[in-house]
Amino acid sequence: MPSDATPLLELRNVSKTFRSAAGETVHAVRAASLVVGRGETVALVGESGSGKSTLGRIALGLIRADAGDVLLEGRSFASLTSREFREARTAMQPIFQDATASLNPRRTVRQLMAQALRRLAADVVAARAAAILDNVGLRPGGEYLDRLPHELSGGQRQRLAIARALAVEPALIVADEPLSGADVSIRGQVLNLLLDIQETRGNAYLMITHDISIARAFADRVAVMLRGEIVESGPVDDVLVRPAHEYTRRLLAAVPELDMPPLQLHGAVP
Amino acid sequence: MSATSPAQPIVTVSDLRFSYLRGGAVVSALRGVSIDVQPSEAVGLVGESGSGKSTLARVLLGLTHPRLSRIEGGRVVVDGRDVTAFGAQQWQALRGHPLAMMFQDPLTYLNPVMTVGRQIAESVRLHDGGVDVGARVRELLGLVRLPESVAKSYAHELSGGMRQRALLAVALGCRPRLLVADEPTTALDVTTQAEIMALLADLRQRLGMAMLLISHDLGLVASACTRIYVMYAGRTVEWGSTGGVFKTAAHPYTAGLLQSARVVRDAAGRFPTIGGDVPNLAHPIEGCPFRPRCAFAFAPCVEMPAPVAVPGDREHAVRCWHFEERLRSAAEAARAE
Protein backbone atom coordinates (compact mmCIF):
# COMPACT_ATOMS: atom_id res chain seq x y z
CA MET A 1 0.00 0.00 0.00
CA PRO A 2 1.29 3.45 -0.77
CA SER A 3 1.87 5.52 2.35
CA ASP A 4 0.70 9.11 2.64
CA ALA A 5 4.20 10.24 1.86
CA THR A 6 4.10 8.51 -1.53
CA PRO A 7 3.49 11.15 -4.20
CA LEU A 8 0.54 10.70 -6.53
CA LEU A 9 2.75 10.92 -9.59
CA GLU A 10 6.49 10.82 -9.85
CA LEU A 11 8.62 11.15 -12.97
CA ARG A 12 12.21 10.00 -12.38
CA ASN A 13 14.89 11.02 -14.88
CA VAL A 14 12.55 10.62 -17.81
CA SER A 15 13.95 11.02 -21.32
CA LYS A 16 12.35 10.84 -24.74
CA THR A 17 13.95 11.05 -28.15
CA PHE A 18 12.12 11.44 -31.44
CA ARG A 19 13.47 10.94 -34.91
CA SER A 20 12.42 13.72 -37.27
CA ALA A 21 11.37 13.11 -40.87
CA ALA A 22 14.82 14.30 -41.97
CA GLY A 23 16.37 11.58 -39.81
CA GLU A 24 17.65 13.95 -37.15
CA THR A 25 17.43 12.97 -33.51
CA VAL A 26 15.37 15.34 -31.37
CA HIS A 27 15.84 15.14 -27.61
CA ALA A 28 12.32 16.20 -26.61
CA VAL A 29 12.79 15.44 -22.91
CA ARG A 30 16.14 15.05 -21.14
CA ALA A 31 16.33 13.42 -17.71
CA ALA A 32 13.33 15.30 -16.34
CA SER A 33 12.13 14.65 -12.80
CA LEU A 34 8.84 15.92 -11.48
CA VAL A 35 6.61 15.12 -8.51
CA VAL A 36 2.89 15.85 -8.13
CA GLY A 37 1.41 15.29 -4.68
CA ARG A 38 -2.20 14.38 -3.89
CA GLY A 39 -4.47 17.40 -4.27
CA GLU A 40 -1.56 19.54 -5.38
CA THR A 41 -1.39 21.90 -8.37
CA VAL A 42 1.84 21.88 -10.33
CA ALA A 43 2.44 24.09 -13.36
CA LEU A 44 4.82 23.04 -16.10
CA VAL A 45 5.94 26.20 -17.86
CA GLY A 46 7.87 26.51 -21.09
CA GLU A 47 7.81 27.83 -24.63
CA SER A 48 6.96 25.91 -27.79
CA GLY A 49 9.38 23.05 -28.37
CA SER A 50 10.45 22.94 -24.72
CA GLY A 51 9.12 19.39 -24.35
CA LYS A 52 6.43 20.26 -21.83
CA SER A 53 3.61 18.61 -23.79
CA THR A 54 5.72 15.51 -24.40
CA LEU A 55 6.39 15.26 -20.67
CA GLY A 56 2.64 15.63 -20.04
CA ARG A 57 1.91 12.78 -22.45
CA ILE A 58 4.53 10.59 -20.78
CA ALA A 59 2.88 11.31 -17.42
CA LEU A 60 -0.50 10.27 -18.87
CA GLY A 61 1.00 7.05 -20.20
CA LEU A 62 0.11 8.08 -23.76
CA ILE A 63 3.71 7.73 -24.86
CA ARG A 64 6.49 5.69 -23.33
CA ALA A 65 9.72 7.23 -22.10
CA ASP A 66 12.98 5.86 -23.57
CA ALA A 67 14.63 6.06 -20.18
CA GLY A 68 13.61 6.80 -16.63
CA ASP A 69 10.58 5.75 -14.67
CA VAL A 70 6.99 6.93 -14.18
CA LEU A 71 5.39 6.02 -10.85
CA LEU A 72 1.72 6.38 -10.10
CA GLU A 73 0.97 6.08 -6.37
CA GLY A 74 4.39 4.49 -5.98
CA ARG A 75 3.88 1.84 -8.68
CA SER A 76 6.15 1.96 -11.68
CA PHE A 77 4.40 1.87 -15.07
CA ALA A 78 7.06 -0.60 -16.18
CA SER A 79 6.06 -3.10 -13.46
CA LEU A 80 2.39 -3.22 -14.49
CA THR A 81 0.75 -5.69 -16.84
CA SER A 82 -1.02 -4.00 -19.73
CA ARG A 83 -4.37 -4.63 -18.06
CA GLU A 84 -3.17 -3.09 -14.78
CA PHE A 85 -1.66 -0.23 -16.74
CA ARG A 86 -4.98 0.59 -18.45
CA GLU A 87 -6.70 0.42 -15.09
CA ALA A 88 -4.13 2.67 -13.40
CA ARG A 89 -4.14 5.16 -16.22
CA THR A 90 -7.79 6.14 -15.66
CA ALA A 91 -6.67 7.84 -12.46
CA MET A 92 -5.25 10.51 -14.76
CA GLN A 93 -7.34 12.39 -17.27
CA PRO A 94 -6.28 14.91 -19.87
CA ILE A 95 -7.83 18.21 -20.88
CA PHE A 96 -6.35 19.45 -24.13
CA GLN A 97 -5.88 22.88 -25.58
CA ASP A 98 -8.40 22.63 -28.35
CA ALA A 99 -11.68 21.49 -26.84
CA THR A 100 -13.29 21.53 -30.27
CA ALA A 101 -10.75 19.13 -31.75
CA SER A 102 -11.09 16.69 -28.85
CA LEU A 103 -14.87 16.39 -29.30
CA ASN A 104 -16.29 14.30 -32.14
CA PRO A 105 -18.49 16.82 -34.01
CA ARG A 106 -21.10 14.18 -34.94
CA ARG A 107 -21.71 12.94 -31.40
CA THR A 108 -24.25 14.58 -29.14
CA VAL A 109 -23.31 15.71 -25.65
CA ARG A 110 -25.16 12.62 -24.37
CA GLN A 111 -23.02 10.28 -26.53
CA LEU A 112 -19.81 12.10 -25.66
CA MET A 113 -20.56 11.80 -21.96
CA ALA A 114 -21.70 8.15 -22.29
CA GLN A 115 -18.31 7.34 -23.84
CA ALA A 116 -16.57 8.75 -20.78
CA LEU A 117 -19.04 7.00 -18.46
CA ARG A 118 -18.91 3.64 -20.23
CA ARG A 119 -18.27 1.76 -16.99
CA LEU A 120 -21.69 2.71 -15.67
CA ALA A 121 -24.92 0.81 -16.30
CA ALA A 122 -26.75 2.25 -19.32
CA ASP A 123 -29.83 3.33 -17.35
CA VAL A 124 -27.92 5.60 -14.97
CA VAL A 125 -25.64 7.21 -17.56
CA ALA A 126 -27.99 10.06 -18.51
CA ALA A 127 -28.62 11.08 -14.90
CA ARG A 128 -24.93 10.93 -14.04
CA ALA A 129 -24.00 12.88 -17.21
CA ALA A 130 -26.52 15.59 -16.39
CA ALA A 131 -25.17 15.85 -12.84
CA ILE A 132 -21.58 16.27 -14.06
CA LEU A 133 -22.67 18.86 -16.63
CA ASP A 134 -24.36 20.72 -13.77
CA ASN A 135 -21.06 20.58 -11.88
CA VAL A 136 -19.16 22.28 -14.70
CA GLY A 137 -21.74 25.05 -15.02
CA LEU A 138 -23.72 23.70 -17.97
CA ARG A 139 -27.04 24.06 -16.16
CA PRO A 140 -29.46 22.42 -16.25
CA GLY A 141 -27.27 19.59 -17.53
CA GLY A 142 -30.24 17.64 -18.91
CA GLU A 143 -30.96 20.38 -21.43
CA TYR A 144 -27.50 20.09 -22.97
CA LEU A 145 -27.62 16.32 -23.57
CA ASP A 146 -29.04 16.43 -27.08
CA ARG A 147 -26.87 19.24 -28.40
CA LEU A 148 -23.97 18.85 -30.81
CA PRO A 149 -20.58 20.44 -30.05
CA HIS A 150 -21.02 23.18 -32.68
CA GLU A 151 -24.21 24.29 -30.93
CA LEU A 152 -22.15 25.28 -27.87
CA SER A 153 -20.02 28.39 -27.43
CA GLY A 154 -16.24 28.08 -27.10
CA GLY A 155 -16.44 28.40 -23.34
CA GLN A 156 -19.20 25.79 -23.14
CA ARG A 157 -17.17 23.34 -25.25
CA GLN A 158 -14.24 23.74 -22.88
CA ARG A 159 -16.61 22.98 -19.98
CA LEU A 160 -17.85 19.88 -21.79
CA ALA A 161 -14.25 18.69 -22.27
CA ILE A 162 -13.69 19.21 -18.52
CA ALA A 163 -16.93 17.32 -17.75
CA ARG A 164 -15.67 14.35 -19.77
CA ALA A 165 -12.39 14.34 -17.86
CA LEU A 166 -14.30 14.35 -14.55
CA ALA A 167 -16.49 11.37 -15.46
CA VAL A 168 -14.00 8.79 -14.16
CA GLU A 169 -13.24 10.74 -10.95
CA PRO A 170 -9.53 11.14 -11.71
CA ALA A 171 -6.96 11.76 -8.98
CA LEU A 172 -4.93 13.85 -11.43
CA ILE A 173 -6.02 16.07 -14.29
CA VAL A 174 -3.31 16.90 -16.82
CA ALA A 175 -4.42 20.13 -18.49
CA ASP A 176 -2.37 21.01 -21.56
CA GLU A 177 -2.84 24.72 -22.36
CA PRO A 178 -6.54 24.59 -21.41
CA LEU A 179 -6.82 28.37 -21.73
CA SER A 180 -4.91 29.31 -24.83
CA GLY A 181 -7.31 30.66 -27.36
CA ALA A 182 -9.87 31.46 -24.66
CA ASP A 183 -10.92 35.06 -24.26
CA VAL A 184 -9.75 36.96 -21.21
CA SER A 185 -13.23 37.00 -19.68
CA ILE A 186 -13.66 33.22 -20.19
CA ARG A 187 -10.25 32.45 -18.67
CA GLY A 188 -11.37 33.40 -15.16
CA GLN A 189 -14.50 31.24 -15.47
CA VAL A 190 -12.50 28.15 -16.43
CA LEU A 191 -9.87 28.70 -13.71
CA ASN A 192 -12.59 29.16 -11.07
CA LEU A 193 -14.27 25.98 -12.28
CA LEU A 194 -10.98 24.06 -11.93
CA LEU A 195 -10.61 25.46 -8.38
CA ASP A 196 -14.17 24.43 -7.47
CA ILE A 197 -13.61 20.91 -8.78
CA GLN A 198 -10.42 20.58 -6.75
CA GLU A 199 -12.14 21.87 -3.63
CA THR A 200 -14.92 19.28 -3.80
CA ARG A 201 -12.97 16.33 -5.22
CA GLY A 202 -9.46 16.90 -3.92
CA ASN A 203 -7.84 16.04 -7.25
CA ALA A 204 -4.39 17.22 -8.31
CA TYR A 205 -3.55 19.24 -11.42
CA LEU A 206 -0.60 19.20 -13.72
CA MET A 207 -1.15 22.41 -15.68
CA ILE A 208 0.98 22.71 -18.80
CA THR A 209 1.16 26.31 -19.94
CA HIS A 210 3.27 28.90 -21.72
CA ASP A 211 1.62 31.61 -19.63
CA ILE A 212 3.69 32.35 -16.58
CA SER A 213 1.04 34.63 -15.05
CA ILE A 214 -1.47 31.77 -15.03
CA ALA A 215 1.12 29.48 -13.43
CA ARG A 216 1.78 32.13 -10.79
CA ALA A 217 -1.86 32.63 -9.85
CA PHE A 218 -3.06 29.04 -10.14
CA ALA A 219 -0.32 26.65 -9.06
CA ASP A 220 1.34 25.68 -5.77
CA ARG A 221 4.56 24.63 -7.43
CA VAL A 222 6.08 25.30 -10.82
CA ALA A 223 8.65 23.60 -13.04
CA VAL A 224 10.28 25.57 -15.87
CA MET A 225 11.31 23.65 -19.00
CA LEU A 226 13.83 24.70 -21.62
CA ARG A 227 14.94 22.47 -24.52
CA GLY A 228 13.74 19.29 -22.87
CA GLU A 229 15.21 19.98 -19.44
CA ILE A 230 13.58 21.14 -16.26
CA VAL A 231 15.90 24.04 -15.45
CA GLU A 232 14.22 25.20 -12.28
CA SER A 233 11.40 24.01 -10.03
CA GLY A 234 9.93 24.75 -6.64
CA PRO A 235 7.15 26.66 -4.90
CA VAL A 236 5.63 29.39 -7.11
CA ASP A 237 6.46 32.05 -4.53
CA ASP A 238 10.16 31.14 -4.76
CA VAL A 239 10.67 30.36 -8.43
CA LEU A 240 8.56 33.18 -9.86
CA VAL A 241 9.47 35.76 -7.22
CA ARG A 242 13.19 35.01 -6.84
CA PRO A 243 14.06 33.10 -10.03
CA ALA A 244 17.45 31.40 -9.83
CA HIS A 245 17.76 30.45 -13.50
CA GLU A 246 18.60 33.00 -16.21
CA TYR A 247 15.87 31.62 -18.48
CA THR A 248 13.14 31.97 -15.83
CA ARG A 249 14.17 35.59 -15.41
CA ARG A 250 13.96 36.12 -19.17
CA LEU A 251 10.50 34.54 -19.30
CA LEU A 252 9.28 36.76 -16.49
CA ALA A 253 10.75 39.88 -18.09
CA ALA A 254 9.12 39.11 -21.44
CA VAL A 255 5.56 39.20 -20.08
CA PRO A 256 4.05 42.58 -20.95
CA GLU A 257 2.84 44.07 -17.69
CA LEU A 258 -0.25 46.15 -17.16
CA ASP A 259 1.06 49.40 -15.76
CA MET A 260 -0.89 49.31 -12.56
CA PRO A 261 -0.43 47.48 -9.28
CA PRO A 262 -2.55 44.37 -8.79
CA LEU A 263 -5.64 44.90 -6.65
CA GLN A 264 -5.03 42.07 -4.22
CA LEU A 265 -2.67 39.18 -3.85
CA HIS A 266 -3.75 35.78 -2.69
CA GLY A 267 -1.74 33.97 -0.07
CA ALA A 268 1.01 35.42 2.04
CA VAL A 269 2.95 38.41 0.81
CA PRO A 270 6.64 38.07 1.56
CA MET B 1 5.30 64.45 -30.87
CA SER B 2 3.27 67.57 -30.16
CA ALA B 3 -0.13 67.10 -28.58
CA THR B 4 -1.71 69.54 -31.01
CA SER B 5 -1.21 67.62 -34.20
CA PRO B 6 -1.41 69.96 -37.19
CA ALA B 7 -1.15 67.14 -39.73
CA GLN B 8 -4.29 65.37 -40.86
CA PRO B 9 -4.90 61.86 -39.53
CA ILE B 10 -3.71 58.94 -41.68
CA VAL B 11 -6.96 57.15 -41.01
CA THR B 12 -10.31 58.39 -39.76
CA VAL B 13 -13.23 56.03 -39.29
CA SER B 14 -16.54 57.64 -38.36
CA ASP B 15 -19.56 55.73 -37.12
CA LEU B 16 -18.74 52.81 -39.40
CA ARG B 17 -21.40 50.13 -39.77
CA PHE B 18 -20.55 46.97 -41.67
CA SER B 19 -22.25 43.60 -42.21
CA TYR B 20 -21.35 40.16 -43.47
CA LEU B 21 -23.99 38.50 -45.65
CA ARG B 22 -24.27 34.79 -44.90
CA GLY B 23 -26.92 33.10 -46.98
CA GLY B 24 -30.05 34.94 -45.96
CA ALA B 25 -28.55 36.12 -42.65
CA VAL B 26 -26.99 39.51 -42.04
CA VAL B 27 -24.30 39.57 -39.37
CA SER B 28 -23.75 43.15 -38.27
CA ALA B 29 -20.10 42.93 -37.24
CA LEU B 30 -19.50 46.67 -36.92
CA ARG B 31 -22.31 48.71 -35.37
CA GLY B 32 -20.83 52.15 -34.96
CA VAL B 33 -17.03 52.34 -34.82
CA SER B 34 -15.11 55.61 -34.71
CA ILE B 35 -11.34 55.77 -34.54
CA ASP B 36 -8.53 57.88 -35.88
CA VAL B 37 -4.79 57.39 -36.17
CA GLN B 38 -2.44 60.37 -36.39
CA PRO B 39 0.90 60.26 -38.20
CA SER B 40 3.62 58.34 -36.33
CA GLU B 41 1.51 57.47 -33.28
CA ALA B 42 0.89 53.98 -31.88
CA VAL B 43 -2.78 53.24 -31.27
CA GLY B 44 -4.16 50.08 -29.70
CA LEU B 45 -7.48 48.42 -30.50
CA VAL B 46 -8.54 46.01 -27.78
CA GLY B 47 -11.40 43.55 -27.71
CA GLU B 48 -12.31 39.91 -27.33
CA SER B 49 -13.29 37.54 -30.11
CA GLY B 50 -16.43 38.74 -31.82
CA SER B 51 -15.81 42.38 -30.90
CA GLY B 52 -15.21 43.27 -34.56
CA LYS B 53 -11.58 44.33 -34.20
CA SER B 54 -10.28 42.11 -37.00
CA THR B 55 -13.24 43.03 -39.21
CA LEU B 56 -12.27 46.67 -38.76
CA ALA B 57 -8.70 45.84 -39.86
CA ARG B 58 -10.02 44.17 -43.00
CA VAL B 59 -12.31 47.09 -43.84
CA LEU B 60 -9.42 49.51 -43.25
CA LEU B 61 -7.31 47.65 -45.79
CA GLY B 62 -10.12 47.09 -48.30
CA LEU B 63 -9.87 43.32 -47.81
CA THR B 64 -13.57 42.55 -47.50
CA HIS B 65 -15.54 40.64 -50.09
CA PRO B 66 -17.85 42.95 -52.09
CA ARG B 67 -20.57 40.33 -52.57
CA LEU B 68 -20.40 38.74 -49.12
CA SER B 69 -20.32 41.92 -47.11
CA ARG B 70 -21.29 45.57 -47.27
CA ILE B 71 -20.67 48.87 -45.58
CA GLU B 72 -24.02 49.98 -44.16
CA GLY B 73 -23.07 53.46 -43.09
CA GLY B 74 -20.37 55.76 -41.82
CA ARG B 75 -17.12 56.82 -43.46
CA VAL B 76 -13.51 55.67 -43.85
CA VAL B 77 -11.01 58.39 -44.79
CA VAL B 78 -7.40 57.50 -45.62
CA ASP B 79 -4.91 60.34 -45.99
CA GLY B 80 -7.70 62.84 -46.59
CA ARG B 81 -9.44 60.71 -49.22
CA ASP B 82 -12.89 59.21 -48.64
CA VAL B 83 -12.37 55.53 -49.48
CA THR B 84 -15.72 54.25 -48.19
CA ALA B 85 -16.97 53.40 -51.68
CA PHE B 86 -13.60 52.32 -53.15
CA GLY B 87 -13.51 49.31 -55.45
CA ALA B 88 -10.83 46.60 -55.58
CA GLN B 89 -8.60 48.49 -58.04
CA GLN B 90 -8.69 51.74 -56.12
CA TRP B 91 -7.78 49.87 -52.92
CA GLN B 92 -4.78 48.32 -54.66
CA ALA B 93 -3.26 51.79 -54.89
CA LEU B 94 -3.45 52.27 -51.10
CA ARG B 95 -2.12 48.87 -50.03
CA GLY B 96 1.54 48.81 -49.16
CA HIS B 97 1.63 52.57 -49.20
CA PRO B 98 0.35 54.37 -47.21
CA LEU B 99 -1.19 51.31 -45.50
CA ALA B 100 0.67 48.11 -44.70
CA MET B 101 -0.38 45.11 -42.72
CA MET B 102 0.91 42.40 -40.46
CA PHE B 103 -1.20 39.44 -39.40
CA GLN B 104 -1.09 36.65 -36.85
CA ASP B 105 -0.04 33.97 -39.32
CA PRO B 106 2.76 35.13 -41.64
CA LEU B 107 2.76 31.81 -43.52
CA THR B 108 -0.60 32.69 -45.05
CA TYR B 109 0.78 35.92 -46.46
CA LEU B 110 4.24 34.82 -47.57
CA ASN B 111 4.46 33.07 -50.92
CA PRO B 112 5.64 29.50 -50.23
CA VAL B 113 7.38 29.00 -53.59
CA MET B 114 9.21 32.33 -53.79
CA THR B 115 12.32 33.18 -51.78
CA VAL B 116 11.97 35.82 -49.09
CA GLY B 117 14.46 38.03 -50.98
CA ARG B 118 12.37 37.98 -54.16
CA GLN B 119 9.22 38.88 -52.24
CA ILE B 120 10.92 41.84 -50.62
CA ALA B 121 12.37 42.86 -54.01
CA GLU B 122 8.90 42.72 -55.54
CA SER B 123 7.53 45.14 -52.98
CA VAL B 124 10.55 47.45 -53.48
CA ARG B 125 10.05 47.51 -57.28
CA LEU B 126 6.35 48.31 -56.90
CA HIS B 127 6.91 51.27 -54.64
CA ASP B 128 10.47 52.50 -55.16
CA GLY B 129 11.17 52.85 -58.88
CA GLY B 130 14.79 53.51 -59.76
CA VAL B 131 16.50 52.38 -56.57
CA ASP B 132 19.16 49.67 -56.42
CA VAL B 133 16.80 46.82 -55.55
CA GLY B 134 19.49 44.45 -54.22
CA ALA B 135 20.90 47.11 -51.91
CA ARG B 136 17.42 48.06 -50.68
CA VAL B 137 16.55 44.38 -49.97
CA ARG B 138 19.74 44.07 -47.88
CA GLU B 139 18.88 47.32 -46.10
CA LEU B 140 15.36 46.06 -45.31
CA LEU B 141 16.65 42.72 -43.99
CA GLY B 142 19.03 44.70 -41.79
CA LEU B 143 16.17 46.87 -40.55
CA VAL B 144 14.21 43.83 -39.34
CA ARG B 145 17.46 42.28 -38.03
CA LEU B 146 17.52 39.24 -40.26
CA PRO B 147 20.82 37.98 -41.70
CA GLU B 148 21.28 38.64 -45.45
CA SER B 149 21.31 34.88 -46.07
CA VAL B 150 17.57 34.80 -45.32
CA ALA B 151 17.01 36.39 -48.74
CA LYS B 152 17.64 32.95 -50.27
CA SER B 153 15.32 31.12 -47.84
CA TYR B 154 11.74 30.04 -48.29
CA ALA B 155 9.10 30.82 -45.67
CA HIS B 156 8.83 27.21 -44.44
CA GLU B 157 12.55 27.19 -43.61
CA LEU B 158 12.17 30.01 -41.08
CA SER B 159 11.00 30.03 -37.46
CA GLY B 160 7.76 31.81 -36.55
CA GLY B 161 9.59 34.91 -35.33
CA MET B 162 11.77 35.06 -38.47
CA ARG B 163 8.71 34.72 -40.73
CA GLN B 164 7.09 37.65 -38.97
CA ARG B 165 10.29 39.68 -39.51
CA ALA B 166 10.37 38.66 -43.19
CA LEU B 167 6.77 39.75 -43.65
CA LEU B 168 7.61 43.01 -41.92
CA ALA B 169 10.49 43.56 -44.39
CA VAL B 170 8.06 43.06 -47.30
CA ALA B 171 5.71 45.61 -45.72
CA LEU B 172 8.50 48.13 -45.05
CA GLY B 173 9.60 47.83 -48.68
CA CYS B 174 6.52 49.90 -49.53
CA ARG B 175 7.50 52.67 -47.07
CA PRO B 176 4.13 52.59 -45.27
CA ARG B 177 2.94 55.47 -43.13
CA LEU B 178 0.63 53.22 -41.11
CA LEU B 179 1.18 49.60 -40.14
CA VAL B 180 -2.03 47.77 -39.26
CA ALA B 181 -0.86 44.89 -37.06
CA ASP B 182 -3.61 42.37 -36.25
CA GLU B 183 -2.45 40.08 -33.41
CA PRO B 184 1.10 40.07 -34.86
CA THR B 185 2.64 38.13 -31.96
CA THR B 186 -0.24 35.94 -30.78
CA ALA B 187 1.22 32.77 -32.29
CA LEU B 188 4.72 33.48 -30.94
CA ASP B 189 6.43 32.58 -27.67
CA VAL B 190 6.63 35.37 -25.11
CA THR B 191 10.37 35.86 -25.49
CA THR B 192 10.00 36.08 -29.30
CA GLN B 193 7.03 38.38 -28.84
CA ALA B 194 9.15 40.69 -26.70
CA GLU B 195 11.81 40.80 -29.46
CA ILE B 196 9.25 41.59 -32.20
CA MET B 197 7.58 44.31 -30.11
CA ALA B 198 10.98 45.90 -29.35
CA LEU B 199 11.79 45.79 -33.06
CA LEU B 200 8.46 47.43 -33.96
CA ALA B 201 9.01 50.21 -31.41
CA ASP B 202 12.50 50.87 -32.77
CA LEU B 203 11.35 50.86 -36.42
CA ARG B 204 8.45 53.16 -35.71
CA GLN B 205 10.75 55.66 -34.12
CA ARG B 206 13.34 55.48 -36.90
CA LEU B 207 10.87 55.57 -39.79
CA GLY B 208 8.18 57.76 -38.24
CA MET B 209 5.62 55.07 -39.01
CA ALA B 210 2.27 54.96 -37.23
CA MET B 211 0.86 51.67 -35.95
CA LEU B 212 -2.62 50.38 -35.23
CA LEU B 213 -2.04 47.40 -32.94
CA ILE B 214 -5.06 45.09 -32.73
CA SER B 215 -4.92 42.65 -29.85
CA HIS B 216 -6.84 40.82 -27.17
CA ASP B 217 -3.81 41.28 -24.89
CA LEU B 218 -4.20 44.40 -22.79
CA GLY B 219 -0.70 44.14 -21.38
CA LEU B 220 0.79 44.07 -24.87
CA VAL B 221 -1.23 47.08 -25.99
CA ALA B 222 -0.41 48.97 -22.79
CA SER B 223 3.30 48.47 -23.31
CA ALA B 224 3.27 49.48 -26.98
CA CYS B 225 0.58 52.16 -27.50
CA THR B 226 -0.03 55.70 -26.28
CA ARG B 227 -3.75 55.66 -27.06
CA ILE B 228 -6.26 52.84 -27.00
CA TYR B 229 -9.78 52.04 -28.13
CA VAL B 230 -11.85 49.35 -26.45
CA MET B 231 -14.33 47.54 -28.68
CA TYR B 232 -17.33 45.49 -27.67
CA ALA B 233 -19.89 43.82 -29.94
CA GLY B 234 -18.98 45.93 -32.96
CA ARG B 235 -18.77 49.28 -31.18
CA THR B 236 -16.01 51.43 -29.76
CA VAL B 237 -17.17 51.80 -26.14
CA GLU B 238 -14.22 53.60 -24.54
CA TRP B 239 -11.09 55.37 -25.79
CA GLY B 240 -8.37 57.68 -24.55
CA SER B 241 -4.72 57.78 -23.57
CA THR B 242 -3.54 54.36 -22.43
CA GLY B 243 -2.70 55.73 -18.99
CA GLY B 244 -6.09 57.43 -18.68
CA VAL B 245 -8.12 54.39 -19.72
CA PHE B 246 -6.15 52.08 -17.42
CA LYS B 247 -6.39 54.48 -14.49
CA THR B 248 -10.07 55.34 -14.86
CA ALA B 249 -11.64 52.40 -16.64
CA ALA B 250 -14.93 54.24 -17.10
CA HIS B 251 -16.81 51.48 -18.91
CA PRO B 252 -17.78 48.46 -16.78
CA TYR B 253 -16.58 46.22 -19.64
CA THR B 254 -13.14 47.86 -19.68
CA ALA B 255 -12.94 47.52 -15.91
CA GLY B 256 -13.85 43.83 -16.17
CA LEU B 257 -11.32 43.23 -18.93
CA LEU B 258 -8.57 44.90 -16.92
CA GLN B 259 -9.33 42.85 -13.84
CA SER B 260 -9.43 39.61 -15.81
CA ALA B 261 -6.23 40.43 -17.67
CA ARG B 262 -4.26 40.72 -14.46
CA VAL B 263 -4.76 37.02 -13.57
CA VAL B 264 -4.70 37.78 -9.88
CA ARG B 265 -7.04 36.14 -7.40
CA ASP B 266 -9.25 38.21 -5.12
CA ALA B 267 -9.39 38.00 -1.32
CA ALA B 268 -11.65 34.93 -1.58
CA GLY B 269 -9.12 33.21 -3.83
CA ARG B 270 -11.30 33.58 -6.94
CA PHE B 271 -10.29 34.73 -10.40
CA PRO B 272 -12.14 37.77 -11.73
CA THR B 273 -14.63 37.04 -14.51
CA ILE B 274 -17.15 38.79 -16.68
CA GLY B 275 -20.34 36.75 -16.49
CA GLY B 276 -22.30 35.75 -19.56
CA ASP B 277 -21.28 35.57 -23.20
CA VAL B 278 -20.69 38.03 -26.02
CA PRO B 279 -23.92 38.75 -27.91
CA ASN B 280 -24.78 37.04 -31.19
CA LEU B 281 -24.18 39.64 -33.90
CA ALA B 282 -26.70 38.03 -36.23
CA HIS B 283 -29.44 39.46 -34.00
CA PRO B 284 -30.36 43.09 -33.50
CA ILE B 285 -29.04 44.59 -30.26
CA GLU B 286 -31.05 47.33 -28.68
CA GLY B 287 -29.25 49.88 -26.56
CA CYS B 288 -25.93 49.18 -24.90
CA PRO B 289 -24.65 45.77 -26.08
CA PHE B 290 -22.99 45.10 -22.70
CA ARG B 291 -26.26 45.57 -20.82
CA PRO B 292 -27.08 41.83 -20.31
CA ARG B 293 -23.67 41.23 -18.66
CA CYS B 294 -23.41 44.52 -16.79
CA ALA B 295 -23.78 44.75 -13.01
CA PHE B 296 -24.70 48.45 -13.30
CA ALA B 297 -27.35 48.20 -16.03
CA PHE B 298 -30.39 50.39 -15.34
CA ALA B 299 -33.36 51.82 -17.23
CA PRO B 300 -31.54 54.28 -19.56
CA CYS B 301 -29.32 51.46 -20.96
CA VAL B 302 -32.05 50.44 -23.43
CA GLU B 303 -30.63 53.25 -25.55
CA MET B 304 -26.99 53.57 -26.62
CA PRO B 305 -25.54 56.66 -24.94
CA ALA B 306 -23.54 59.32 -26.76
CA PRO B 307 -19.84 59.58 -25.83
CA VAL B 308 -19.25 61.21 -22.44
CA ALA B 309 -15.94 62.95 -21.73
CA VAL B 310 -13.99 61.42 -18.85
CA PRO B 311 -12.36 64.07 -16.64
CA GLY B 312 -8.58 64.10 -16.34
CA ASP B 313 -7.69 63.19 -19.93
CA ARG B 314 -8.71 65.35 -22.87
CA GLU B 315 -8.97 62.41 -25.25
CA HIS B 316 -10.73 60.05 -22.88
CA ALA B 317 -14.40 59.29 -23.54
CA VAL B 318 -16.84 56.51 -22.80
CA ARG B 319 -20.26 55.43 -23.99
CA CYS B 320 -21.95 54.51 -20.72
CA TRP B 321 -25.05 55.88 -18.98
CA HIS B 322 -23.85 54.62 -15.64
CA PHE B 323 -20.65 56.64 -15.89
CA GLU B 324 -22.61 59.73 -16.86
CA GLU B 325 -24.78 59.19 -13.79
CA ARG B 326 -21.69 58.84 -11.58
CA LEU B 327 -20.31 62.11 -12.94
CA ARG B 328 -23.63 63.85 -12.34
CA SER B 329 -23.92 62.67 -8.73
CA ALA B 330 -20.31 63.67 -8.08
CA ALA B 331 -21.02 67.15 -9.47
CA GLU B 332 -24.19 67.45 -7.36
CA ALA B 333 -22.33 66.37 -4.26
CA ALA B 334 -19.65 68.97 -4.98
CA ARG B 335 -22.30 71.69 -5.40
CA ALA B 336 -24.01 70.70 -2.15
CA GLU B 337 -20.81 71.31 -0.18
Interface residues (C-beta under 8 A of the other chain):
Chain A: E47 S48 S153 G154 G155 D183 V184 S185 R187 G188 Q189 L191 N192 L195 H210 D211 I212 S213 I214 R216 A217 R250 L251 A253 A254 V255 P256 E257 L258 D259 M260 P262 L263 Q264 L265 H266
Chain B: E48 S49 D189 V190 T191 T192 Q193 A194 M197 H216 D217 L218 G219 L220 A222 S223 A224 T242 G243 F246 K247 G256 L257 L258 Q259 S260 A261 R262 V263 V264 R265 D266 A267 G269 R270 F271 P272 T273 I274 D277 V278
